[in-house]
Amino acid sequence: MFKAKLQGFSTGIIFTTSIFAGCYYGTGIMKETNLTKEEAKEMLENDGFVVSLPKEEDKQAVQPSMETNKAAKVKDPIVSYTIKVKSNMTTTEIASTLYKQKIIDDEAQFETYMNDHGFSKKVQIGEFVVTNTMTYRQLANTLSHQ
């Protein structure tokens, strides 16, 4: 009995595989296409792609403006500050202190981040060393000992 079921199952697999192979190879999906570089480029451009050679890309590179160069040369110095979080200190007070010490650029945005991600309820009492290079997430983790 078991042998008959196994033979029937095997026959079904072979039959199904034959049908799939016939459809796959018989419909031309497997058709090999050899395109020249020009044909491939034309086909891609017709689909909205921009095709260029590496040498052309070097010529097309946009030169940075003078302001960008100045900004890249003049980096803000790293500011380090030890914030003392006291009992009942709010996130608003912390954000204000960090803003005044030039650790963050936007106190409202930092406060919103702390509230939205649940850090405002996890702030710990103590002294924490923070820098202006830290992300909001790093600041929040530092202030909440996470």
DSSP file with accessible surface (Angstrom, degrees, kcal/mol):
  #  RESIDUE AA STRUCTURE BP1 BP2  ACC     N-H-->O    O-->H-N    N-H-->O    O-->H-N    TCO  KAPPA ALPHA  PHI   PSI    X-CA   Y-CA   Z-CA
    1    1 A M     >        0   0  177      0, 0.0     4,-1.7     0, 0.0     5,-0.1   0.000 360.0 360.0 360.0 -46.6    0.0    0.0    0.0
    2    2 A F  H  >  +     0   0  159      1,-0.2     4,-2.3     2,-0.2     5,-0.2   0.882 360.0  55.4 -64.2 -38.8    2.8    2.4    1.0
    3    3 A K  H  > S+     0   0  148      1,-0.2     4,-2.4     2,-0.2    -1,-0.2   0.898 106.0  51.1 -62.8 -39.8    4.7    1.5   -2.2
    4    4 A A  H  > S+     0   0   62      2,-0.2     4,-2.2     1,-0.2    -1,-0.2   0.897 110.2  48.7 -65.7 -42.1    1.8    2.4   -4.4
    5    5 A K  H  X S+     0   0  138     -4,-1.7     4,-2.5     2,-0.2    -1,-0.2   0.916 111.7  49.6 -64.2 -41.9    1.3    5.8   -2.7
    6    6 A L  H  X S+     0   0   89     -4,-2.3     4,-2.5     2,-0.2    -2,-0.2   0.911 111.1  49.2 -64.6 -40.2    5.0    6.6   -3.1
    7    7 A Q  H  X S+     0   0  109     -4,-2.4     4,-2.3     2,-0.2    -1,-0.2   0.900 111.7  49.0 -66.2 -39.6    5.0    5.6   -6.8
    8    8 A G  H  X S+     0   0   45     -4,-2.2     4,-2.1     2,-0.2    -2,-0.2   0.912 111.4  49.0 -65.0 -42.9    1.9    7.8   -7.4
    9    9 A F  H  X S+     0   0  134     -4,-2.5     4,-2.1     2,-0.2    -2,-0.2   0.924 111.9  49.0 -62.2 -44.3    3.5   10.8   -5.6
   10   10 A S  H  X S+     0   0   52     -4,-2.5     4,-2.4     1,-0.2    -2,-0.2   0.904 109.5  52.1 -63.2 -41.4    6.8   10.3   -7.7
   11   11 A T  H  X S+     0   0   94     -4,-2.3     4,-2.6     1,-0.2    -1,-0.2   0.906 108.5  51.7 -62.7 -40.3    4.8   10.1  -10.9
   12   12 A G  H  X S+     0   0   33     -4,-2.1     4,-2.6     2,-0.2    -1,-0.2   0.905 109.4  49.3 -63.4 -41.4    3.0   13.4  -10.0
   13   13 A I  H  X S+     0   0   84     -4,-2.1     4,-2.5     2,-0.2     5,-0.2   0.934 112.8  47.0 -64.2 -44.7    6.3   15.2   -9.4
   14   14 A I  H  X S+     0   0  112     -4,-2.4     4,-2.2     2,-0.2    -2,-0.2   0.926 113.2  49.0 -63.7 -43.1    7.8   14.0  -12.7
   15   15 A F  H  X S+     0   0  133     -4,-2.6     4,-2.0     2,-0.2    -2,-0.2   0.934 112.9  46.8 -62.0 -47.2    4.6   15.0  -14.6
   16   16 A T  H  X S+     0   0   66     -4,-2.6     4,-2.5     1,-0.2     5,-0.2   0.920 111.5  51.0 -63.9 -42.2    4.5   18.5  -13.0
   17   17 A T  H  X S+     0   0   85     -4,-2.5     4,-2.6     1,-0.2    -1,-0.2   0.899 108.7  52.5 -62.7 -38.7    8.2   19.0  -13.6
   18   18 A S  H  X S+     0   0   72     -4,-2.2     4,-2.4    -5,-0.2    -1,-0.2   0.904 109.2  49.1 -64.3 -41.0    7.7   18.0  -17.3
   19   19 A I  H  X S+     0   0   81     -4,-2.0     4,-2.4     2,-0.2     5,-0.2   0.939 112.8  47.0 -64.8 -46.1    4.9   20.5  -17.7
   20   20 A F  H  X S+     0   0  144     -4,-2.5     4,-2.6     1,-0.2     5,-0.2   0.920 112.9  49.2 -62.5 -43.0    6.9   23.3  -16.1
   21   21 A A  H  X S+     0   0   40     -4,-2.6     4,-2.8     1,-0.2     5,-0.4   0.918 110.5  50.9 -63.4 -41.9   10.0   22.5  -18.2
   22   22 A G  H  X S+     0   0   46     -4,-2.4     4,-2.1    -5,-0.2    -1,-0.2   0.917 113.5  44.6 -62.5 -43.8    7.9   22.4  -21.4
   23   23 A C  H  X S+     0   0   72     -4,-2.4     4,-1.3    -5,-0.2     6,-0.3   0.916 115.6  48.0 -65.8 -41.8    6.4   25.8  -20.6
   24   24 A Y  H  <>S+     0   0  108     -4,-2.6     6,-0.8    -5,-0.2     5,-0.7   0.949 123.3  29.7 -66.8 -51.0    9.7   27.4  -19.7
   25   25 A Y  H  <5S+     0   0  154     -4,-2.8     3,-0.5    -5,-0.2    -1,-0.2   0.798 119.9  54.3 -82.1 -26.5   11.7   26.2  -22.6
   26   26 A G  H  <5S+     0   0   66     -4,-2.1    -1,-0.2    -5,-0.4    -3,-0.2   0.717 101.5  56.9 -81.6 -20.8    8.8   26.1  -25.1
   27   27 A T  T  <5S-     0   0   89     -4,-1.3    -1,-0.2    -5,-0.2    -2,-0.1   0.537 108.9-113.7 -91.2  -5.7    7.7   29.7  -24.7
   28   28 A G  T > 5S+     0   0   37     -3,-0.5     3,-1.3    -4,-0.3    -3,-0.1   0.587  79.5 125.7  88.3   6.6   11.0   31.4  -25.5
   29   29 A I  T 3 <S+     0   0  118     -5,-0.7    -4,-0.1    -6,-0.3    -5,-0.1   0.878  75.8  52.5 -63.2 -34.0   11.6   32.8  -22.0
   30   30 A M  T 3  S+     0   0   98     -6,-0.8    -1,-0.3     2,-0.1    -5,-0.1   0.408  80.8 137.6 -83.4   4.5   14.9   31.0  -22.0
   31   31 A K    <   -     0   0  154     -3,-1.3     2,-0.4     1,-0.1    -6,-0.0  -0.254  53.0-131.4 -58.4 128.6   15.8   32.7  -25.4
   32   32 A E        -     0   0  158      2,-0.0     2,-0.5     1,-0.0    -1,-0.1  -0.673  21.3-163.0 -84.9 131.6   19.4   33.9  -25.3
   33   33 A T        -     0   0   94     -2,-0.4     2,-0.7     2,-0.0    -2,-0.0  -0.966   8.8-163.9-119.8 128.8   19.9   37.4  -26.5
   34   34 A N        -     0   0  135     -2,-0.5     2,-0.3     0, 0.0    -2,-0.0  -0.911  16.6-174.7-110.5 104.7   23.3   38.8  -27.5
   35   35 A L        -     0   0   84     -2,-0.7     2,-0.1     4,-0.0    -2,-0.0  -0.771  20.4-129.2 -99.2 144.6   23.1   42.6  -27.6
   36   36 A T     >  -     0   0   67     -2,-0.3     4,-2.6     1,-0.1     5,-0.2  -0.381  33.2-103.7 -78.5 168.5   25.8   44.8  -28.8
   37   37 A K  H  > S+     0   0  181      1,-0.2     4,-2.5     2,-0.2     5,-0.2   0.905 123.2  50.6 -60.0 -40.6   26.9   47.7  -26.6
   38   38 A E  H  > S+     0   0  138      2,-0.2     4,-2.6     1,-0.2    -1,-0.2   0.908 110.9  48.0 -65.8 -42.3   25.1   50.1  -28.8
   39   39 A E  H  > S+     0   0   93      2,-0.2     4,-2.6     1,-0.2    -2,-0.2   0.914 112.8  48.5 -64.9 -41.4   21.9   48.1  -28.7
   40   40 A A  H  X S+     0   0   31     -4,-2.6     4,-2.4     2,-0.2    -2,-0.2   0.917 112.4  48.4 -64.7 -42.7   22.1   47.7  -24.9
   41   41 A K  H  X S+     0   0   77     -4,-2.5     4,-2.7    -5,-0.2     5,-0.2   0.936 112.6  48.3 -63.7 -43.9   22.7   51.4  -24.5
   42   42 A E  H  X S+     0   0  117     -4,-2.6     4,-2.3     1,-0.2    -2,-0.2   0.919 111.2  50.7 -62.9 -42.0   19.8   52.3  -26.8
   43   43 A M  H  X S+     0   0   96     -4,-2.6     4,-1.1     1,-0.2    -1,-0.2   0.925 112.7  46.0 -63.3 -43.6   17.5   49.9  -24.9
   44   44 A L  H  <>S+     0   0   65     -4,-2.4     5,-2.4     1,-0.2     3,-0.4   0.911 111.8  50.9 -66.6 -41.3   18.4   51.4  -21.5
   45   45 A E  H ><5S+     0   0   93     -4,-2.7     3,-1.4     1,-0.2    -1,-0.2   0.877 106.2  55.6 -65.1 -34.9   18.0   55.0  -22.8
   46   46 A N  H 3<5S+     0   0  119     -4,-2.3    -1,-0.2     1,-0.3    -2,-0.2   0.799 105.6  53.1 -65.3 -28.2   14.6   54.1  -24.2
   47   47 A D  T 3<5S-     0   0  115     -4,-1.1    -1,-0.3    -3,-0.4    -2,-0.2   0.375 128.1 -99.0 -87.3   3.3   13.6   53.0  -20.7
   48   48 A G  T < 5S+     0   0   66     -3,-1.4    -3,-0.2     1,-0.3     2,-0.2   0.528  77.6 136.3  96.1   6.1   14.7   56.3  -19.2
   49   49 A F      < -     0   0  126     -5,-2.4     2,-0.6    -6,-0.1    -1,-0.3  -0.549  51.1-131.6 -85.5 152.9   18.2   55.3  -17.9
   50   50 A V        -     0   0  132     -2,-0.2     2,-0.5     2,-0.0    -5,-0.0  -0.930  24.2-166.2-104.2 122.4   21.2   57.5  -18.3
   51   51 A V        +     0   0   46     -2,-0.6     2,-0.3   -10,-0.1   -10,-0.0  -0.927  16.9 156.0-114.3 127.4   24.2   55.6  -19.7
   52   52 A S        -     0   0   29     -2,-0.5    -2,-0.0     4,-0.0     0, 0.0  -0.990  38.7-114.0-146.4 156.6   27.7   57.0  -19.6
   53   53 A L     >  -     0   0  111     -2,-0.3     4,-1.9     1,-0.1     3,-0.5  -0.496  37.1-107.5 -84.3 158.2   31.2   55.7  -19.7
   54   54 A P  H  > S+     0   0   90      0, 0.0     4,-1.5     0, 0.0    -1,-0.1   0.877 120.7  54.6 -55.4 -36.5   33.5   56.2  -16.6
   55   55 A K  H  > S+     0   0  167      1,-0.2     4,-1.3     2,-0.2     5,-0.1   0.895 107.3  50.5 -65.2 -37.7   35.5   58.8  -18.5
   56   56 A E  H  > S+     0   0   67     -3,-0.5     4,-1.9     1,-0.2    -1,-0.2   0.876 104.9  57.4 -66.9 -36.4   32.3   60.8  -19.3
   57   57 A E  H  X S+     0   0  107     -4,-1.9     4,-0.8     1,-0.2    -1,-0.2   0.887 102.6  54.6 -63.1 -37.4   31.3   60.7  -15.6
   58   58 A D  H  < S+     0   0  130     -4,-1.5     3,-0.5     1,-0.2    -1,-0.2   0.898 110.1  46.4 -63.5 -39.2   34.6   62.4  -14.7
   59   59 A K  H  < S+     0   0  179     -4,-1.3    -1,-0.2     1,-0.2    -2,-0.2   0.841 112.8  50.0 -69.8 -32.6   33.8   65.2  -17.1
   60   60 A Q  H  < S+     0   0  119     -4,-1.9    -1,-0.2    -5,-0.1    -2,-0.2   0.535  80.4 122.6 -85.5  -5.6   30.2   65.5  -15.9
   61   61 A A     <  -     0   0   58     -4,-0.8     2,-0.4    -3,-0.5    -3,-0.0  -0.313  65.2-123.5 -61.3 135.8   31.1   65.7  -12.2
   62   62 A V        -     0   0  134      1,-0.0    -1,-0.1    -2,-0.0    -2,-0.1  -0.658  19.1-129.1 -83.8 130.0   29.9   68.9  -10.6
   63   63 A Q        -     0   0  157     -2,-0.4    -1,-0.0     1,-0.1     2,-0.0  -0.605  29.6-111.5 -77.2 134.7   32.5   71.0   -8.9
   64   64 A P        -     0   0   68      0, 0.0    -1,-0.1     0, 0.0     2,-0.0  -0.333  34.7-109.1 -66.0 149.7   31.5   72.0   -5.3
   65   65 A S     >  -     0   0   63      1,-0.1     4,-1.9    -3,-0.0     5,-0.2  -0.226  27.4-105.9 -73.1 168.4   30.8   75.6   -4.7
   66   66 A M  H  > S+     0   0  132      1,-0.2     4,-2.4     2,-0.2     5,-0.2   0.878 120.3  56.5 -63.5 -36.8   33.1   77.9   -2.7
   67   67 A E  H  > S+     0   0  159      1,-0.2     4,-2.6     2,-0.2    -1,-0.2   0.906 105.5  50.7 -62.7 -40.7   30.7   77.8    0.2
   68   68 A T  H  > S+     0   0   77      2,-0.2     4,-2.1     1,-0.2    -1,-0.2   0.915 110.5  49.8 -63.5 -41.2   30.9   74.0    0.4
   69   69 A N  H  X S+     0   0   61     -4,-1.9     4,-2.0     2,-0.2    -2,-0.2   0.913 111.7  47.8 -63.8 -42.4   34.7   74.2    0.3
   70   70 A K  H  X S+     0   0  137     -4,-2.4     4,-2.6     1,-0.2    -2,-0.2   0.918 111.5  50.5 -63.7 -42.1   34.7   76.7    3.1
   71   71 A A  H  < S+     0   0   68     -4,-2.6    -1,-0.2     1,-0.2    -2,-0.2   0.870 110.8  49.5 -64.5 -35.6   32.3   74.6    5.2
   72   72 A A  H  < S+     0   0   65     -4,-2.1    -1,-0.2    -5,-0.2    -2,-0.2   0.866 114.3  44.6 -71.3 -35.4   34.4   71.6    4.7
   73   73 A K  H  < S+     0   0  178     -4,-2.0     2,-1.0     1,-0.2    -2,-0.2   0.864 108.8  58.6 -76.0 -37.9   37.6   73.4    5.8
   74   74 A V  S  < S-     0   0  107     -4,-2.6     2,-0.3    -5,-0.2    -1,-0.2  -0.793  73.4-179.3 -98.5  96.1   36.1   75.1    8.8
   75   75 A K        -     0   0  171     -2,-1.0    -3,-0.1    -3,-0.1     3,-0.1  -0.719  34.0-106.1 -93.5 146.5   34.7   72.4   11.0
   76   76 A D        -     0   0  138     -2,-0.3    -1,-0.1     1,-0.1     3,-0.1  -0.473  41.3-110.7 -66.5 138.4   33.0   73.2   14.3
   77   77 A P        -     0   0   99      0, 0.0     2,-0.4     0, 0.0    -1,-0.1  -0.365  36.3 -99.9 -68.7 151.6   35.2   72.5   17.2
   78   78 A I        -     0   0  122     -3,-0.1     2,-0.5    53,-0.1    53,-0.0  -0.609  37.9-155.6 -75.3 125.2   34.2   69.6   19.4
   79   79 A V        -     0   0   44     -2,-0.4    53,-1.7    23,-0.2     2,-0.4  -0.910   7.8-167.8-105.6 126.8   32.4   70.8   22.5
   80   80 A S  E     +A  131   0A  78     -2,-0.5     2,-0.3    51,-0.2    51,-0.2  -0.926   9.7 175.9-113.9 139.3   32.4   68.6   25.5
   81   81 A Y  E     -A  130   0A  63     49,-3.0    49,-3.2    -2,-0.4     2,-0.7  -0.999  27.2-140.5-144.9 141.0   30.1   69.4   28.5
   82   82 A T  E     -A  129   0A  58     -2,-0.3     2,-0.4    47,-0.2    47,-0.3  -0.906  24.7-160.3-102.3 109.0   29.3   67.7   31.8
   83   83 A I  E     -A  128   0A   1     45,-2.8    45,-2.7    -2,-0.7     2,-0.7  -0.749   6.9-148.1 -91.5 137.0   25.6   68.0   32.4
   84   84 A K  E     -A  127   0A 121     -2,-0.4     2,-0.6    43,-0.2    43,-0.2  -0.902  10.3-159.3-107.0 106.0   24.3   67.6   35.9
   85   85 A V  E     -A  126   0A   8     41,-3.2    41,-2.1    -2,-0.7     2,-0.2  -0.776  14.4-165.1 -88.2 122.3   20.8   66.1   35.9
   86   86 A K    >   -     0   0  146     -2,-0.6     3,-1.6    39,-0.2    -2,-0.0  -0.566  33.3 -72.0-103.7 170.0   19.1   66.8   39.2
   87   87 A S  T 3  S+     0   0   79      1,-0.3    -1,-0.1    -2,-0.2     3,-0.1  -0.306 118.4  10.6 -60.6 138.2   16.0   65.3   40.8
   88   88 A N  T 3  S+     0   0  152      1,-0.2     2,-0.4    -3,-0.1    -1,-0.3   0.666  86.8 154.0  64.7  19.5   12.7   66.5   39.1
   89   89 A M    <   -     0   0   47     -3,-1.6    -1,-0.2    34,-0.0     2,-0.1  -0.654  35.9-138.2 -77.5 129.9   14.6   68.0   36.1
   90   90 A T     >  -     0   0   69     -2,-0.4     4,-2.1    -3,-0.1     5,-0.1  -0.424  18.7-114.1 -88.0 165.6   12.4   68.0   33.0
   91   91 A T  H  > S+     0   0   16      1,-0.2     4,-2.9     2,-0.2     5,-0.2   0.846 117.6  58.8 -64.9 -33.3   13.4   67.2   29.5
   92   92 A T  H  > S+     0   0   67      2,-0.2     4,-2.4     1,-0.2    -1,-0.2   0.921 106.5  46.5 -62.3 -43.8   12.7   70.8   28.6
   93   93 A E  H  > S+     0   0   94      2,-0.2     4,-2.4     1,-0.2    -2,-0.2   0.900 113.1  49.2 -66.2 -40.4   15.3   72.0   31.1
   94   94 A I  H  X S+     0   0    1     -4,-2.1     4,-2.7     2,-0.2     5,-0.2   0.944 112.0  48.2 -63.5 -47.0   17.8   69.4   29.9
   95   95 A A  H  X S+     0   0    0     -4,-2.9     4,-2.3     1,-0.2    -2,-0.2   0.909 111.4  51.0 -61.5 -40.5   17.2   70.4   26.2
   96   96 A S  H  X S+     0   0   27     -4,-2.4     4,-2.5    -5,-0.2    -1,-0.2   0.926 111.1  47.7 -63.3 -44.0   17.6   74.1   27.1
   97   97 A T  H  X S+     0   0   34     -4,-2.4     4,-1.9     1,-0.2    -2,-0.2   0.932 112.4  48.5 -63.4 -45.3   20.9   73.4   28.9
   98   98 A L  H  <>S+     0   0    0     -4,-2.7     5,-3.0     1,-0.2     6,-1.0   0.873 112.0  50.2 -64.1 -36.0   22.3   71.4   26.1
   99   99 A Y  H ><5S+     0   0  109     -4,-2.3     3,-1.7    -5,-0.2    -2,-0.2   0.928 109.4  50.1 -67.5 -44.6   21.3   74.1   23.6
  100  100 A K  H 3<5S+     0   0  151     -4,-2.5    -2,-0.2     1,-0.3    -1,-0.2   0.838 110.5  50.3 -63.4 -31.9   22.9   76.9   25.7
  101  101 A Q  T 3<5S-     0   0   82     -4,-1.9    -1,-0.3    -5,-0.2    -2,-0.2   0.318 116.2-116.8 -89.0   7.2   26.1   74.8   25.8
  102  102 A K  T < 5S+     0   0  150     -3,-1.7    -3,-0.2     2,-0.2   -23,-0.2   0.802  80.6 123.6  61.7  33.3   26.0   74.3   22.0
  103  103 A I  S   <S+     0   0    6     -5,-3.0     2,-0.3     1,-0.2    -4,-0.2   0.831  76.4  27.3 -86.5 -37.9   25.6   70.5   22.3
  104  104 A I        -     0   0    6     -6,-1.0    -1,-0.2    -9,-0.2    -2,-0.2  -0.870  65.7-146.5-121.8 157.8   22.4   70.5   20.3
  105  105 A D  S    S+     0   0  146     -2,-0.3     2,-0.4     1,-0.3    -1,-0.1   0.693  88.6  33.1 -94.2 -24.0   21.2   72.8   17.5
  106  106 A D     >  -     0   0   68      1,-0.1     4,-2.0     2,-0.0    -1,-0.3  -0.894  57.0-171.2-141.3 107.6   17.4   72.7   18.3
  107  107 A E  H  > S+     0   0   66     -2,-0.4     4,-2.5     1,-0.2     5,-0.2   0.882  89.4  52.5 -69.3 -35.7   16.1   72.2   21.8
  108  108 A A  H  > S+     0   0   55      1,-0.2     4,-2.5     2,-0.2    -1,-0.2   0.913 109.9  49.0 -65.9 -39.8   12.5   71.7   20.7
  109  109 A Q  H  > S+     0   0  110      2,-0.2     4,-2.3     1,-0.2    -1,-0.2   0.906 112.1  48.3 -67.2 -39.9   13.5   68.9   18.2
  110  110 A F  H  X S+     0   0    0     -4,-2.0     4,-2.6     2,-0.2    -2,-0.2   0.923 111.5  49.7 -66.0 -42.6   15.6   67.2   20.9
  111  111 A E  H  X S+     0   0   50     -4,-2.5     4,-2.4     1,-0.2    -2,-0.2   0.925 110.6  50.1 -62.6 -41.5   12.8   67.4   23.4
  112  112 A T  H  X S+     0   0   71     -4,-2.5     4,-3.1     2,-0.2     5,-0.2   0.918 110.1  50.9 -61.9 -42.4   10.4   65.9   20.8
  113  113 A Y  H  X S+     0   0   40     -4,-2.3     4,-1.9     1,-0.2     6,-0.3   0.934 110.1  49.2 -60.6 -46.6   12.8   63.1   20.1
  114  114 A M  H  <>S+     0   0    0     -4,-2.6     5,-1.7     1,-0.2     6,-1.6   0.910 116.1  42.8 -60.5 -42.5   13.1   62.3   23.8
  115  115 A N  H ><5S+     0   0   76     -4,-2.4     3,-1.1     4,-0.2    -2,-0.2   0.921 113.5  50.2 -70.8 -44.9    9.3   62.3   24.3
  116  116 A D  H 3<5S+     0   0  121     -4,-3.1    -1,-0.2     1,-0.2    -2,-0.2   0.814 115.0  43.1 -64.8 -31.4    8.5   60.3   21.1
  117  117 A H  T 3<5S-     0   0   95     -4,-1.9    -1,-0.2    -5,-0.2    -2,-0.2   0.315 113.0-113.6-101.4   9.2   11.0   57.6   21.9
  118  118 A G  T < 5S+     0   0   28     -3,-1.1     3,-0.4    -4,-0.2     4,-0.2   0.601  81.6 121.3  75.9  12.5   10.2   57.3   25.6
  119  119 A F    >>< +     0   0    5     -5,-1.7     3,-1.4    -6,-0.3     4,-0.6   0.747  57.6  73.7 -79.3 -23.3   13.5   58.5   26.9
  120  120 A S  T 34 S+     0   0   33     -6,-1.6     3,-0.4     1,-0.3    -1,-0.2   0.811  99.3  46.9 -63.0 -25.8   12.0   61.4   28.8
  121  121 A K  T 34 S+     0   0  195     -3,-0.4    -1,-0.3    -7,-0.3    -2,-0.2   0.559 111.0  53.1 -88.6  -8.4   10.7   59.0   31.4
  122  122 A K  T <4 S+     0   0   92     -3,-1.4    -2,-0.2    -4,-0.2    -1,-0.2   0.368  72.4 130.2-109.5   3.3   14.0   57.1   31.7
  123  123 A V     <  -     0   0   34     -4,-0.6    21,-0.3    -3,-0.4     2,-0.3  -0.369  47.1-145.6 -64.0 133.8   16.4   60.1   32.4
  124  124 A Q        -     0   0   88     19,-2.8     2,-0.3    -2,-0.1   -39,-0.1  -0.674  13.5-110.5-102.0 155.5   18.6   59.3   35.3
  125  125 A I  S    S+     0   0  111     -2,-0.3     2,-0.3    19,-0.1   -39,-0.2  -0.633  72.5  68.5 -80.4 139.2   20.0   61.6   38.0
  126  126 A G  E    S-A   85   0A  27    -41,-2.1   -41,-3.2    -2,-0.3     2,-0.5  -0.916  83.9 -54.3 148.1-171.8   23.7   62.2   37.8
  127  127 A E  E     -A   84   0A 130     -2,-0.3     2,-0.4   -43,-0.2   -43,-0.2  -0.905  47.2-174.6-107.3 131.2   26.5   63.8   35.9
  128  128 A F  E     -A   83   0A  12    -45,-2.7   -45,-2.8    -2,-0.5     2,-0.6  -0.987  20.5-139.2-131.1 132.3   26.9   62.9   32.2
  129  129 A V  E     +A   82   0A  89     -2,-0.4     2,-0.3   -47,-0.3   -47,-0.2  -0.812  32.8 171.7 -90.4 122.5   29.7   63.9   29.8
  130  130 A V  E     -A   81   0A   1    -49,-3.2   -49,-3.0    -2,-0.6     2,-0.3  -0.896  16.0-155.8-129.2 158.1   28.2   64.8   26.4
  131  131 A T  E >   -A   80   0A  31     -2,-0.3     3,-1.3   -51,-0.2   -51,-0.2  -0.892  30.8-115.1-130.3 164.7   29.6   66.3   23.2
  132  132 A N  T 3  S+     0   0   44    -53,-1.7   -52,-0.1    -2,-0.3   -27,-0.1   0.543 111.4  65.4 -76.7  -4.2   28.2   68.2   20.2
  133  133 A T  T 3  S+     0   0   90    -54,-0.3    -1,-0.2     2,-0.1     2,-0.2   0.532  80.0 104.3 -92.0  -5.8   29.1   65.3   17.9
  134  134 A M    <   -     0   0   36     -3,-1.3     2,-0.1   -31,-0.1    -4,-0.0  -0.488  70.0-126.8 -78.4 144.4   26.7   62.9   19.6
  135  135 A T     >  -     0   0   76     -2,-0.2     4,-2.7     1,-0.1     5,-0.2  -0.362  29.7-103.4 -78.8 167.6   23.4   62.0   17.9
  136  136 A Y  H  > S+     0   0   50      1,-0.2     4,-2.8     2,-0.2     5,-0.2   0.902 124.6  52.7 -58.8 -38.6   20.1   62.5   19.7
  137  137 A R  H  > S+     0   0  125      2,-0.2     4,-2.6     1,-0.2    -1,-0.2   0.919 109.5  47.4 -64.3 -44.1   20.0   58.7   20.2
  138  138 A Q  H  > S+     0   0   96      2,-0.2     4,-2.3     1,-0.2    -2,-0.2   0.909 113.3  48.8 -64.1 -41.1   23.4   58.7   21.8
  139  139 A L  H  X S+     0   0    1     -4,-2.7     4,-2.7     2,-0.2    -2,-0.2   0.936 112.4  48.2 -62.2 -46.7   22.5   61.7   24.0
  140  140 A A  H  X S+     0   0    0     -4,-2.8     4,-1.3     1,-0.2    -2,-0.2   0.915 112.3  48.7 -61.9 -43.3   19.3   60.0   25.0
  141  141 A N  H  <>S+     0   0   38     -4,-2.6     5,-2.7    -5,-0.2     4,-0.3   0.887 112.0  49.7 -63.8 -39.3   21.1   56.7   25.8
  142  142 A T  H ><5S+     0   0   43     -4,-2.3     3,-1.0     1,-0.2    -2,-0.2   0.937 111.7  47.5 -65.0 -45.6   23.7   58.5   27.8
  143  143 A L  H 3<5S+     0   0    0     -4,-2.7   -19,-2.8     1,-0.2    -1,-0.2   0.711 118.8  40.6 -70.5 -19.1   21.2   60.4   29.9
  144  144 A S  T 3<5S-     0   0    6     -4,-1.3    -1,-0.2   -21,-0.3    -2,-0.2   0.273 108.6-118.8-112.5  10.9   19.2   57.3   30.6
  145  145 A H  T < 5       0   0  123     -3,-1.0    -3,-0.2    -4,-0.3    -4,-0.1   0.867 360.0 360.0  56.3  41.8   22.1   54.9   31.2
  146  146 A Q      <       0   0  121     -5,-2.7    -1,-0.2    -6,-0.2    -2,-0.1  -0.759 360.0 360.0-109.9 360.0   21.2   52.6   28.2
